[in-house]
Amino acid sequence: MIDLRSDTVTRPGVAMLEQMMAAPTGDDVYGDDPTVNALQAYAAQISGKEAALFLPSGTQANLVALLSHCQRGEEYIVGQGAHNYLYEAGGAAVLGSIQPQPIEAAADGTLPLEAVAAKIKPDDIHFARTRLLSLENTHNGKVLPLEYLQDAWQFTRQHGLGLHIDGARIFNAVVEYNQPLAAVARYCDSFTICLSKGLGAPVGSLLVGSHDYIQRALRWRKMTGGGMRQAGILAAAGLYALQHQVTRLKQDHDNAAWLAQALRNSGADVRRQDTNMLFVRVDSLRVDALQAWLKNQDILINAAPVTRLVTHLDVSRQQLETVVHHWQRFMSQA
C-alpha cells in the first residue's frame, strides 16, 4: 500500500525496533527511566535549550506548552489555521481556560507582526491578558523565514510575551535551512518536536525550553495524564529518530518536488509544493471517484478539492512513479 495521506503513517524500521527492544527502562514518573532521560538530554543538547520533556503525543505536548505559559483567563495569539488552535479539539480553552486569539496567516505561513500587535490587549480588567505568541514551523509545509523568527523573537521581548513554536515538523524546516536545530530554537522560549511524523518513531513528542519552564510542564504532563512508566521502549525510538533520521528528510522533500513536477507534466493542477507536502486541485465532482480509483490501485490519499499529498520515509521514488501512472490513467477517463 502506498500511503500519501500523511507522514504520521510511518512505521519503525528494523534498526529502530531493535533499539526499542534493547532499551533499558525504569519508572519515568519517578524520573528513573534512563532511556527517557537520555532522549530528553539529547533533545536539550542539540537545541541549545536547558531541558526537554517526553510526552505521548503532539497534541498533549502543545496543550502542556500552553498550560505552562498561560494562566486561566489569559490568552495566546495564534494563526487561524494553526494546529494548536484548529485541530486539537479546543484543548487550551476547554481544559486550560486559555483564550485563543486567532489571526490570519500570511501566504508564507508567518503571522504578520503588525496584525499581532493590533491584537495584544491593554492592561485592563475587561480583557484577557495576552501572554503568548504561538507560531507553527513548518506551517502546511511552509518553512518560516529565519529573518521572520528573529523579528518575532525581538517583537515578543519588546511586548513582554512568550514565544512558543509548534515544531511538529521543525526538522523539515531545519533541513531546508541547512542549519543546526539550535540556530532555529534560539528564537523561541519553547518548542515542540513530533517524533512520529517524518522522523518515523511510532509515538511521542518532546517539549523543549528552560529548566523552570519544563518543571512547570512536568506537573501539567502528570495532570493531563501523560506520565508514563517504563517509557524507555518508546523513548528509544525517538532517540534513534533524532540520531539517524533527520538528514534523510531531504529525500522526502526531493520526492515531493519530483512528484509535483511529474503531476504537472501530466496535466494536474499542482498549486504548490513545500518541503514534503504538495497540494493538487481536483475537480470537486471527481474527488470521491479519484480516491476510490487510487485505493483500488493500493494508493491511499485524502482526496478533496485541494488534495494534500505527503511524502515520507515509507514511500520510494519508484512508488511515486506508480502514483503518477495511475493518476494519469484516472484523469484520462472521460
Contacts in CASP RR format, 6 or more apart in sequence:
PFRMAT RR
TARGET T0000
AUTHOR 0000-0000-0000
METHOD contacts of the structure
MODEL  1
MIDLRSDTVTRPGVAMLEQMMAAPTGDDVYGDDPTVNALQAYAAQISGKE
AALFLPSGTQANLVALLSHCQRGEEYIVGQGAHNYLYEAGGAAVLGSIQP
QPIEAAADGTLPLEAVAAKIKPDDIHFARTRLLSLENTHNGKVLPLEYLQ
DAWQFTRQHGLGLHIDGARIFNAVVEYNQPLAAVARYCDSFTICLSKGLG
APVGSLLVGSHDYIQRALRWRKMTGGGMRQAGILAAAGLYALQHQVTRLK
QDHDNAAWLAQALRNSGADVRRQDTNMLFVRVDSLRVDALQAWLKNQDIL
INAAPVTRLVTHLDVSRQQLETVVHHWQRFMSQA
1 298 0 8 1.000
1 299 0 8 1.000
1 300 0 8 1.000
2 298 0 8 1.000
2 299 0 8 1.000
2 300 0 8 1.000
2 315 0 8 1.000
2 319 0 8 1.000
2 320 0 8 1.000
2 322 0 8 1.000
2 323 0 8 1.000
3 9 0 8 1.000
3 299 0 8 1.000
3 300 0 8 1.000
3 314 0 8 1.000
3 315 0 8 1.000
4 299 0 8 1.000
4 300 0 8 1.000
4 301 0 8 1.000
4 309 0 8 1.000
4 310 0 8 1.000
4 311 0 8 1.000
4 315 0 8 1.000
4 323 0 8 1.000
5 300 0 8 1.000
5 301 0 8 1.000
5 302 0 8 1.000
5 310 0 8 1.000
6 197 0 8 1.000
6 302 0 8 1.000
6 310 0 8 1.000
6 312 0 8 1.000
7 169 0 8 1.000
7 197 0 8 1.000
7 198 0 8 1.000
7 200 0 8 1.000
7 252 0 8 1.000
7 276 0 8 1.000
7 310 0 8 1.000
7 311 0 8 1.000
7 312 0 8 1.000
8 196 0 8 1.000
8 197 0 8 1.000
9 312 0 8 1.000
9 314 0 8 1.000
10 196 0 8 1.000
10 197 0 8 1.000
10 198 0 8 1.000
10 199 0 8 1.000
10 200 0 8 1.000
10 312 0 8 1.000
10 313 0 8 1.000
10 314 0 8 1.000
11 200 0 8 1.000
11 202 0 8 1.000
11 314 0 8 1.000
12 20 0 8 1.000
12 200 0 8 1.000
12 201 0 8 1.000
12 202 0 8 1.000
12 237 0 8 1.000
15 240 0 8 1.000
15 244 0 8 1.000
16 200 0 8 1.000
16 201 0 8 1.000
16 236 0 8 1.000
16 237 0 8 1.000
16 240 0 8 1.000
16 241 0 8 1.000
19 236 0 8 1.000
19 237 0 8 1.000
19 239 0 8 1.000
19 240 0 8 1.000
20 233 0 8 1.000
20 234 0 8 1.000
20 236 0 8 1.000
20 237 0 8 1.000
20 240 0 8 1.000
21 233 0 8 1.000
22 236 0 8 1.000
23 35 0 8 1.000
23 232 0 8 1.000
23 233 0 8 1.000
23 235 0 8 1.000
23 236 0 8 1.000
24 34 0 8 1.000
24 35 0 8 1.000
24 232 0 8 1.000
25 33 0 8 1.000
25 34 0 8 1.000
25 35 0 8 1.000
25 230 0 8 1.000
25 231 0 8 1.000
25 232 0 8 1.000
25 233 0 8 1.000
26 32 0 8 1.000
26 33 0 8 1.000
26 34 0 8 1.000
26 229 0 8 1.000
26 230 0 8 1.000
26 232 0 8 1.000
27 33 0 8 1.000
27 229 0 8 1.000
27 230 0 8 1.000
28 36 0 8 1.000
28 54 0 8 1.000
28 227 0 8 1.000
28 228 0 8 1.000
28 229 0 8 1.000
28 230 0 8 1.000
28 231 0 8 1.000
28 232 0 8 1.000
29 222 0 8 1.000
29 227 0 8 1.000
29 228 0 8 1.000
29 229 0 8 1.000
31 37 0 8 1.000
33 230 0 8 1.000
33 231 0 8 1.000
33 232 0 8 1.000
33 235 0 8 1.000
34 232 0 8 1.000
35 231 0 8 1.000
35 232 0 8 1.000
35 233 0 8 1.000
35 235 0 8 1.000
35 236 0 8 1.000
35 239 0 8 1.000
36 54 0 8 1.000
36 231 0 8 1.000
36 232 0 8 1.000
36 235 0 8 1.000
38 235 0 8 1.000
38 239 0 8 1.000
39 52 0 8 1.000
39 54 0 8 1.000
39 206 0 8 1.000
39 232 0 8 1.000
39 235 0 8 1.000
39 236 0 8 1.000
39 238 0 8 1.000
39 239 0 8 1.000
39 242 0 8 1.000
40 51 0 8 1.000
40 52 0 8 1.000
40 53 0 8 1.000
40 54 0 8 1.000
40 206 0 8 1.000
41 52 0 8 1.000
42 239 0 8 1.000
42 242 0 8 1.000
42 243 0 8 1.000
43 52 0 8 1.000
43 193 0 8 1.000
43 206 0 8 1.000
43 208 0 8 1.000
43 242 0 8 1.000
44 50 0 8 1.000
44 51 0 8 1.000
44 52 0 8 1.000
44 208 0 8 1.000
44 209 0 8 1.000
46 180 0 8 1.000
46 181 0 8 1.000
46 182 0 8 1.000
46 242 0 8 1.000
47 181 0 8 1.000
47 182 0 8 1.000
47 185 0 8 1.000
47 191 0 8 1.000
47 208 0 8 1.000
47 209 0 8 1.000
48 181 0 8 1.000
48 182 0 8 1.000
48 185 0 8 1.000
48 186 0 8 1.000
49 185 0 8 1.000
49 208 0 8 1.000
49 209 0 8 1.000
49 210 0 8 1.000
50 209 0 8 1.000
50 210 0 8 1.000
50 211 0 8 1.000
50 214 0 8 1.000
51 208 0 8 1.000
51 209 0 8 1.000
51 210 0 8 1.000
51 211 0 8 1.000
51 213 0 8 1.000
51 214 0 8 1.000
51 215 0 8 1.000
52 206 0 8 1.000
52 207 0 8 1.000
52 208 0 8 1.000
52 209 0 8 1.000
52 214 0 8 1.000
53 64 0 8 1.000
53 206 0 8 1.000
53 207 0 8 1.000
53 208 0 8 1.000
53 214 0 8 1.000
53 217 0 8 1.000
53 218 0 8 1.000
53 221 0 8 1.000
54 204 0 8 1.000
54 205 0 8 1.000
54 206 0 8 1.000
54 231 0 8 1.000
54 234 0 8 1.000
54 235 0 8 1.000
55 61 0 8 1.000
55 64 0 8 1.000
55 204 0 8 1.000
55 205 0 8 1.000
55 206 0 8 1.000
55 207 0 8 1.000
55 221 0 8 1.000
55 226 0 8 1.000
56 203 0 8 1.000
56 204 0 8 1.000
56 205 0 8 1.000
56 226 0 8 1.000
56 228 0 8 1.000
57 203 0 8 1.000
57 204 0 8 1.000
57 205 0 8 1.000
58 168 0 8 1.000
58 192 0 8 1.000
58 194 0 8 1.000
58 204 0 8 1.000
58 205 0 8 1.000
59 88 0 8 1.000
59 89 0 8 1.000
60 205 0 8 1.000
60 221 0 8 1.000
60 224 0 8 1.000
60 225 0 8 1.000
60 226 0 8 1.000
61 192 0 8 1.000
61 194 0 8 1.000
61 205 0 8 1.000
61 206 0 8 1.000
61 207 0 8 1.000
62 83 0 8 1.000
62 84 0 8 1.000
62 88 0 8 1.000
62 166 0 8 1.000
62 192 0 8 1.000
63 84 0 8 1.000
63 88 0 8 1.000
63 91 0 8 1.000
63 92 0 8 1.000
63 95 0 8 1.000
63 220 0 8 1.000
63 224 0 8 1.000
64 207 0 8 1.000
64 217 0 8 1.000
64 220 0 8 1.000
64 221 0 8 1.000
64 224 0 8 1.000
65 84 0 8 1.000
65 164 0 8 1.000
65 190 0 8 1.000
65 192 0 8 1.000
65 207 0 8 1.000
65 217 0 8 1.000
66 76 0 8 1.000
66 84 0 8 1.000
66 92 0 8 1.000
66 96 0 8 1.000
66 98 0 8 1.000
66 132 0 8 1.000
66 134 0 8 1.000
66 164 0 8 1.000
67 92 0 8 1.000
67 95 0 8 1.000
67 96 0 8 1.000
67 98 0 8 1.000
67 217 0 8 1.000
67 220 0 8 1.000
67 224 0 8 1.000
68 190 0 8 1.000
68 207 0 8 1.000
68 213 0 8 1.000
68 216 0 8 1.000
68 217 0 8 1.000
68 220 0 8 1.000
69 76 0 8 1.000
69 131 0 8 1.000
69 132 0 8 1.000
69 162 0 8 1.000
69 164 0 8 1.000
69 189 0 8 1.000
69 190 0 8 1.000
70 76 0 8 1.000
70 92 0 8 1.000
70 96 0 8 1.000
70 98 0 8 1.000
70 131 0 8 1.000
70 132 0 8 1.000
71 98 0 8 1.000
71 131 0 8 1.000
72 96 0 8 1.000
72 97 0 8 1.000
72 98 0 8 1.000
73 97 0 8 1.000
73 98 0 8 1.000
73 99 0 8 1.000
73 128 0 8 1.000
73 129 0 8 1.000
74 98 0 8 1.000
74 99 0 8 1.000
74 128 0 8 1.000
74 129 0 8 1.000
74 130 0 8 1.000
74 131 0 8 1.000
74 132 0 8 1.000
75 98 0 8 1.000
75 99 0 8 1.000
75 100 0 8 1.000
75 101 0 8 1.000
75 121 0 8 1.000
75 128 0 8 1.000
75 129 0 8 1.000
75 130 0 8 1.000
75 131 0 8 1.000
75 132 0 8 1.000
76 92 0 8 1.000
76 98 0 8 1.000
76 99 0 8 1.000
76 100 0 8 1.000
76 101 0 8 1.000
76 130 0 8 1.000
76 131 0 8 1.000
76 132 0 8 1.000
76 133 0 8 1.000
76 134 0 8 1.000
76 164 0 8 1.000
77 101 0 8 1.000
77 102 0 8 1.000
77 103 0 8 1.000
77 111 0 8 1.000
77 116 0 8 1.000
77 119 0 8 1.000
77 120 0 8 1.000
77 130 0 8 1.000
77 132 0 8 1.000
77 133 0 8 1.000
77 134 0 8 1.000
77 161 0 8 1.000
78 84 0 8 1.000
78 85 0 8 1.000
78 100 0 8 1.000
78 101 0 8 1.000
78 102 0 8 1.000
78 103 0 8 1.000
78 111 0 8 1.000
78 133 0 8 1.000
78 134 0 8 1.000
79 85 0 8 1.000
79 102 0 8 1.000
79 103 0 8 1.000
79 104 0 8 1.000
79 105 0 8 1.000
79 111 0 8 1.000
79 134 0 8 1.000
79 136 0 8 1.000
80 86 0 8 1.000
80 102 0 8 1.000
80 103 0 8 1.000
80 104 0 8 1.000
80 105 0 8 1.000
81 102 0 8 1.000
81 105 0 8 1.000
82 102 0 8 1.000
82 105 0 8 1.000
82 134 0 8 1.000
82 135 0 8 1.000
82 136 0 8 1.000
82 139 0 8 1.000
82 166 0 8 1.000
83 136 0 8 1.000
83 166 0 8 1.000
83 168 0 8 1.000
84 92 0 8 1.000
84 134 0 8 1.000
84 136 0 8 1.000
84 166 0 8 1.000
85 100 0 8 1.000
85 102 0 8 1.000
85 134 0 8 1.000
90 100 0 8 1.000
92 98 0 8 1.000
92 100 0 8 1.000
93 99 0 8 1.000
93 100 0 8 1.000
95 224 0 8 1.000
99 128 0 8 1.000
101 119 0 8 1.000
101 130 0 8 1.000
103 111 0 8 1.000
103 112 0 8 1.000
103 115 0 8 1.000
103 116 0 8 1.000
103 119 0 8 1.000
104 115 0 8 1.000
105 111 0 8 1.000
105 139 0 8 1.000
106 112 0 8 1.000
108 142 0 8 1.000
108 144 0 8 1.000
108 145 0 8 1.000
108 148 0 8 1.000
109 136 0 8 1.000
109 139 0 8 1.000
109 140 0 8 1.000
109 142 0 8 1.000
109 144 0 8 1.000
110 135 0 8 1.000
110 144 0 8 1.000
110 145 0 8 1.000
110 148 0 8 1.000
110 152 0 8 1.000
111 133 0 8 1.000
111 135 0 8 1.000
111 152 0 8 1.000
113 151 0 8 1.000
113 152 0 8 1.000
113 155 0 8 1.000
116 133 0 8 1.000
116 155 0 8 1.000
117 155 0 8 1.000
117 159 0 8 1.000
119 130 0 8 1.000
120 130 0 8 1.000
120 159 0 8 1.000
120 161 0 8 1.000
121 127 0 8 1.000
121 128 0 8 1.000
121 129 0 8 1.000
121 130 0 8 1.000
123 129 0 8 1.000
130 161 0 8 1.000
131 161 0 8 1.000
131 162 0 8 1.000
132 161 0 8 1.000
132 162 0 8 1.000
132 163 0 8 1.000
132 164 0 8 1.000
133 152 0 8 1.000
133 155 0 8 1.000
133 156 0 8 1.000
133 161 0 8 1.000
133 162 0 8 1.000
133 163 0 8 1.000
133 164 0 8 1.000
134 164 0 8 1.000
134 165 0 8 1.000
134 166 0 8 1.000
135 144 0 8 1.000
135 149 0 8 1.000
135 152 0 8 1.000
135 163 0 8 1.000
135 164 0 8 1.000
135 165 0 8 1.000
135 166 0 8 1.000
135 188 0 8 1.000
136 165 0 8 1.000
136 166 0 8 1.000
136 167 0 8 1.000
136 168 0 8 1.000
137 143 0 8 1.000
137 144 0 8 1.000
137 149 0 8 1.000
137 165 0 8 1.000
137 166 0 8 1.000
137 167 0 8 1.000
137 169 0 8 1.000
137 170 0 8 1.000
137 173 0 8 1.000
137 184 0 8 1.000
138 144 0 8 1.000
138 167 0 8 1.000
138 169 0 8 1.000
138 170 0 8 1.000
138 172 0 8 1.000
138 173 0 8 1.000
138 274 0 8 1.000
138 275 0 8 1.000
140 274 0 8 1.000
140 277 0 8 1.000
141 169 0 8 1.000
141 172 0 8 1.000
141 274 0 8 1.000
141 275 0 8 1.000
141 276 0 8 1.000
141 277 0 8 1.000
142 274 0 8 1.000
142 275 0 8 1.000
143 172 0 8 1.000
143 173 0 8 1.000
143 176 0 8 1.000
143 177 0 8 1.000
143 274 0 8 1.000
143 275 0 8 1.000
144 173 0 8 1.000
146 177 0 8 1.000
146 179 0 8 1.000
146 183 0 8 1.000
146 184 0 8 1.000
146 187 0 8 1.000
149 184 0 8 1.000
149 187 0 8 1.000
149 188 0 8 1.000
150 187 0 8 1.000
152 163 0 8 1.000
152 187 0 8 1.000
153 163 0 8 1.000
153 186 0 8 1.000
153 187 0 8 1.000
153 188 0 8 1.000
155 161 0 8 1.000
156 162 0 8 1.000
156 163 0 8 1.000
156 189 0 8 1.000
162 189 0 8 1.000
163 187 0 8 1.000
163 188 0 8 1.000
163 189 0 8 1.000
163 190 0 8 1.000
164 188 0 8 1.000
164 189 0 8 1.000
164 190 0 8 1.000
164 191 0 8 1.000
165 188 0 8 1.000
165 190 0 8 1.000
165 191 0 8 1.000
165 192 0 8 1.000
166 191 0 8 1.000
166 192 0 8 1.000
167 173 0 8 1.000
167 191 0 8 1.000
167 192 0 8 1.000
167 193 0 8 1.000
167 194 0 8 1.000
168 192 0 8 1.000
168 193 0 8 1.000
168 194 0 8 1.000
168 197 0 8 1.000
168 205 0 8 1.000
169 194 0 8 1.000
169 197 0 8 1.000
169 198 0 8 1.000
169 275 0 8 1.000
169 276 0 8 1.000
170 181 0 8 1.000
170 184 0 8 1.000
170 191 0 8 1.000
170 192 0 8 1.000
170 193 0 8 1.000
171 181 0 8 1.000
171 193 0 8 1.000
171 198 0 8 1.000
171 199 0 8 1.000
171 246 0 8 1.000
171 249 0 8 1.000
172 198 0 8 1.000
172 249 0 8 1.000
172 252 0 8 1.000
172 253 0 8 1.000
172 275 0 8 1.000
172 276 0 8 1.000
173 184 0 8 1.000
173 275 0 8 1.000
174 180 0 8 1.000
174 181 0 8 1.000
174 184 0 8 1.000
174 246 0 8 1.000
175 246 0 8 1.000
175 247 0 8 1.000
175 249 0 8 1.000
175 250 0 8 1.000
175 253 0 8 1.000
175 275 0 8 1.000
176 253 0 8 1.000
176 275 0 8 1.000
177 183 0 8 1.000
177 184 0 8 1.000
185 191 0 8 1.000
185 208 0 8 1.000
189 209 0 8 1.000
189 210 0 8 1.000
189 213 0 8 1.000
190 207 0 8 1.000
190 208 0 8 1.000
190 209 0 8 1.000
190 213 0 8 1.000
191 207 0 8 1.000
191 208 0 8 1.000
191 209 0 8 1.000
192 205 0 8 1.000
192 206 0 8 1.000
192 207 0 8 1.000
192 208 0 8 1.000
193 205 0 8 1.000
193 206 0 8 1.000
193 208 0 8 1.000
194 204 0 8 1.000
194 205 0 8 1.000
195 201 0 8 1.000
195 203 0 8 1.000
195 204 0 8 1.000
195 205 0 8 1.000
195 206 0 8 1.000
195 237 0 8 1.000
195 238 0 8 1.000
195 241 0 8 1.000
195 242 0 8 1.000
196 202 0 8 1.000
196 203 0 8 1.000
196 204 0 8 1.000
196 205 0 8 1.000
197 312 0 8 1.000
198 245 0 8 1.000
198 249 0 8 1.000
198 252 0 8 1.000
198 276 0 8 1.000
198 312 0 8 1.000
198 313 0 8 1.000
199 238 0 8 1.000
199 241 0 8 1.000
199 242 0 8 1.000
199 245 0 8 1.000
199 246 0 8 1.000
199 249 0 8 1.000
200 237 0 8 1.000
200 241 0 8 1.000
200 245 0 8 1.000
200 312 0 8 1.000
200 313 0 8 1.000
201 234 0 8 1.000
201 237 0 8 1.000
201 238 0 8 1.000
201 240 0 8 1.000
201 241 0 8 1.000
202 234 0 8 1.000
202 237 0 8 1.000
203 234 0 8 1.000
203 237 0 8 1.000
204 234 0 8 1.000
204 238 0 8 1.000
207 214 0 8 1.000
207 217 0 8 1.000
208 214 0 8 1.000
221 227 0 8 1.000
228 234 0 8 1.000
245 313 0 8 1.000
248 313 0 8 1.000
249 276 0 8 1.000
251 313 0 8 1.000
252 275 0 8 1.000
252 276 0 8 1.000
252 311 0 8 1.000
252 312 0 8 1.000
252 313 0 8 1.000
253 275 0 8 1.000
253 276 0 8 1.000
253 311 0 8 1.000
255 276 0 8 1.000
255 311 0 8 1.000
255 315 0 8 1.000
255 316 0 8 1.000
255 317 0 8 1.000
255 320 0 8 1.000
256 273 0 8 1.000
256 275 0 8 1.000
256 276 0 8 1.000
256 277 0 8 1.000
256 278 0 8 1.000
256 309 0 8 1.000
256 310 0 8 1.000
256 311 0 8 1.000
257 273 0 8 1.000
258 317 0 8 1.000
258 320 0 8 1.000
259 273 0 8 1.000
259 278 0 8 1.000
259 309 0 8 1.000
259 311 0 8 1.000
259 320 0 8 1.000
259 323 0 8 1.000
259 324 0 8 1.000
260 270 0 8 1.000
260 273 0 8 1.000
260 278 0 8 1.000
262 320 0 8 1.000
262 321 0 8 1.000
262 324 0 8 1.000
263 270 0 8 1.000
263 278 0 8 1.000
263 280 0 8 1.000
263 324 0 8 1.000
263 327 0 8 1.000
264 270 0 8 1.000
266 324 0 8 1.000
266 327 0 8 1.000
266 328 0 8 1.000
266 331 0 8 1.000
267 331 0 8 1.000
268 280 0 8 1.000
268 327 0 8 1.000
268 331 0 8 1.000
269 280 0 8 1.000
269 281 0 8 1.000
269 282 0 8 1.000
270 278 0 8 1.000
270 279 0 8 1.000
270 280 0 8 1.000
270 281 0 8 1.000
271 279 0 8 1.000
271 280 0 8 1.000
271 281 0 8 1.000
271 306 0 8 1.000
272 278 0 8 1.000
272 279 0 8 1.000
273 279 0 8 1.000
276 310 0 8 1.000
276 311 0 8 1.000
276 312 0 8 1.000
277 308 0 8 1.000
277 309 0 8 1.000
277 310 0 8 1.000
277 311 0 8 1.000
278 308 0 8 1.000
278 309 0 8 1.000
279 306 0 8 1.000
279 307 0 8 1.000
279 308 0 8 1.000
279 309 0 8 1.000
280 306 0 8 1.000
280 307 0 8 1.000
280 309 0 8 1.000
281 305 0 8 1.000
281 306 0 8 1.000
281 307 0 8 1.000
282 290 0 8 1.000
282 303 0 8 1.000
282 304 0 8 1.000
282 305 0 8 1.000
282 306 0 8 1.000
282 307 0 8 1.000
283 305 0 8 1.000
284 305 0 8 1.000
287 303 0 8 1.000
287 304 0 8 1.000
287 305 0 8 1.000
287 307 0 8 1.000
288 303 0 8 1.000
289 330 0 8 1.000
290 301 0 8 1.000
290 303 0 8 1.000
290 307 0 8 1.000
290 330 0 8 1.000
291 301 0 8 1.000
291 302 0 8 1.000
291 303 0 8 1.000
293 326 0 8 1.000
293 330 0 8 1.000
294 300 0 8 1.000
294 301 0 8 1.000
294 303 0 8 1.000
294 323 0 8 1.000
294 326 0 8 1.000
294 327 0 8 1.000
294 330 0 8 1.000
297 322 0 8 1.000
297 326 0 8 1.000
299 322 0 8 1.000
299 323 0 8 1.000
299 326 0 8 1.000
301 307 0 8 1.000
301 309 0 8 1.000
302 308 0 8 1.000
311 320 0 8 1.000
END
